[in-house]
């Protein structure tokens, strides 16, 4: 318990002095429709891999 309180006190001091920060990230699976979905505007028409870039590479 003493170590935990020391950890909390050190963390509080780190946040107060700007040595530490907290970042949050939200991940969502896009449906490909930029105008709709749960996160309107946060979606992309491109898939999350590079296969679309190489689809016509063999045709060149």
Backbone as a ProteinNet text record, in pm:
[ID]
protein_1_A
[PRIMARY]
XXXXXXXXXXXXXXXXXXXXXXXXXXXXXXXXXXXXXXXXXXXXXXXXXXXXXXXXXXXX
[TERTIARY]
82.6	0	88.1	197.5	286.8	348.3	387	445.1	341.9	216.9	111.3	86.8	85	65.9	182.7	304.2	421	409.6	364	342.3	238.5	128.4	24.2	74.8	150.8	204.6	303.4	387.6	482	412.3	307.3	230.7	162.7	104.7	39.9	140.4	259.9	362.8	406.6	417.7	455.9	355.1	226.9	123	124.8	143.6	144.4	260.3	373.9	492.5	503.6	414.1	415.5	512.7	561.7	654	579.9	453	371.5	245.1	189.6	62.2	-16.3	-141.3	-229.8	-293.5	-287.6	-348	-446.7	-557.1	-656.6	-676.8	-704.8	-724.6	-850.2	-928.7	-1049	-1030.8	-1048.6	-1037.9	-1176.2	-1207.4	-1336.4	-1315.8	-1393.8	-1385.5	-1472.2	-1412.1	-1489	-1573.1	-1683	-1764.7	-1744.7	-1657	-1625.7	-1713.5	-1812.5	-1901.5	-1863.4	-1788.3	-1742.8	-1855.9	-1974	-2084.3	-2168.3	-2155	-2241.8	-2164	-2232.8	-2169.5	-2168.5	-2113.2	-2110	-2018.5	-1911.7	-1817.2	-1816.9	-1916.6	-1926.6	-1803.8	-1745.1	-1627.9	-1497.3	-1500.5	-1377.5	-1348.2	-1416.3	-1397.2	-1332.7	-1275	-1202.9	-1256.8	-1252.3	-1293.4	-1184.2	-1062.3	-950.9	-944.3	-907.7	-893.8	-767.4	-756.2	-640.9	-525.6	-509	-391.4	-357.3	-250.5	-204.8	-239.4	-328	-363	-421.9	-495.5	-555.4	-448.2	-330.5	-224.4	-159.7	-163.7	-96.2	-191.7	-319.3	-419.2	-390.9	-348.8	-324.1	-175	-89.1	54.8	96.5	26.8	62	18.4	-74.8	-122.1	-23	65.6	157	270.4
-118.2	0	126	120	235.3	263.4	157.3	174.4	231.8	187.4	237.7	386.9	426.5	569	652.2	599.2	668.5	683.3	576.9	581.5	688.3	694.5	793.7	935.4	955.1	1088	1130.1	1038.6	1069	1098.1	1024.8	1049.8	1185.8	1220.7	1351	1463.5	1449	1550.9	1558.5	1444	1443.1	1514.3	1494.5	1564	1713.6	1751.1	1893	1967.9	1903.5	1968.7	1954.5	1878.8	1863.7	1758.7	1673.3	1568.7	1449.3	1437.4	1325.9	1381.5	1305.4	1343.3	1216.6	1236.3	1124.6	1147.2	1046.9	1054.9	939.8	968.5	865.6	852.2	731.7	705.4	621.1	654.7	579.3	513.1	385.1	310.9	259.3	270.1	221	155.3	55.9	-12.4	63.7	120.8	199	109.7	163.8	89.9	141.7	242.3	292.9	407.2	445.6	554.8	678.7	775.4	892	978.2	973.7	1059.1	995.2	867.9	802.3	727	642.5	562.2	631.7	564.9	618	739.5	743.8	855.2	921.7	1001.5	1065.6	1151.6	1135.8	1212.7	1151.4	1055.2	993.8	862.8	837.1	711.5	738.1	637.9	651.4	552.5	591.6	501.2	400	423.7	332.3	227.7	106.1	2.3	25.1	-47.8	-33.6	-124.7	-146.2	-215	-153	-193.2	-129.2	-208.4	-303.6	-387.2	-304.2	-198.2	-115.6	-44.2	-20.8	46.2	-44.8	-174.3	-270.5	-350.4	-316	-392	-386	-269.9	-255.3	-254.5	-287.9	-286.1	-388.3	-500.6	-604	-564.8	-468.3	-423.5	-329	-266.2	-164.1	-223.7
0	0	0	72	78.4	-59.4	-130.2	-263.7	-361.1	-348.7	-436.8	-412.5	-286	-254.1	-304.5	-296.1	-349	-500.8	-566.4	-711.6	-746.8	-675.2	-703.2	-678.8	-571.4	-542.2	-650.7	-694.5	-801.6	-933	-961.8	-1083.4	-1078.2	-964	-949.7	-970.5	-912.5	-930.8	-1076.5	-1141.9	-1283.2	-1371.1	-1343.8	-1420.7	-1392.1	-1266.3	-1229.1	-1294.1	-1303.5	-1359.6	-1510.5	-1569.8	-1714.7	-1765	-1674.9	-1715.9	-1776.5	-1743.6	-1791.9	-1856	-1947.5	-2007.6	-2038.1	-2068	-2095.6	-2231.7	-2317.1	-2450.4	-2464.7	-2530.1	-2554.5	-2704	-2748.3	-2890.1	-2906.5	-3006.1	-3035.8	-3171.3	-3176.4	-3302	-3340	-3468.3	-3517.4	-3652.1	-3680.2	-3808.4	-3909.1	-4014.1	-4110.9	-4201.4	-4248.5	-4344.3	-4485.9	-4504.5	-4637.3	-4682.9	-4605.2	-4641.9	-4560.9	-4622	-4546.1	-4491.6	-4551.1	-4507.5	-4397.3	-4375.7	-4278.8	-4173.9	-4105.8	-4002	-3868.2	-3771.6	-3635.4	-3624.5	-3703.3	-3701.9	-3839.4	-3866.9	-3998.6	-4025.5	-4144.1	-4182.2	-4137.8	-4048	-3998.2	-4069	-4178.4	-4249	-4384.1	-4440.8	-4566.1	-4666.7	-4793.6	-4900.3	-4930.5	-4882.4	-4906.7	-4796.6	-4830.3	-4728.3	-4644.8	-4534	-4446.6	-4486.4	-4613.7	-4666	-4800	-4861.7	-4984.8	-5110.3	-5097.9	-5212.2	-5326.1	-5294.6	-5399.5	-5483.2	-5426.4	-5499.7	-5603	-5577.8	-5664.7	-5751.3	-5748.2	-5824.1	-5973.6	-6025.3	-6168.6	-6200.5	-6108.2	-6131.8	-6235.6	-6241.7	-6339.7	-6480.1	-6492.8	-6624.1	-6690.8	-6613.9	-6667.7	-6746.3
[MASK]
++++++++++++++++++++++++++++++++++++++++++++++++++++++++++++

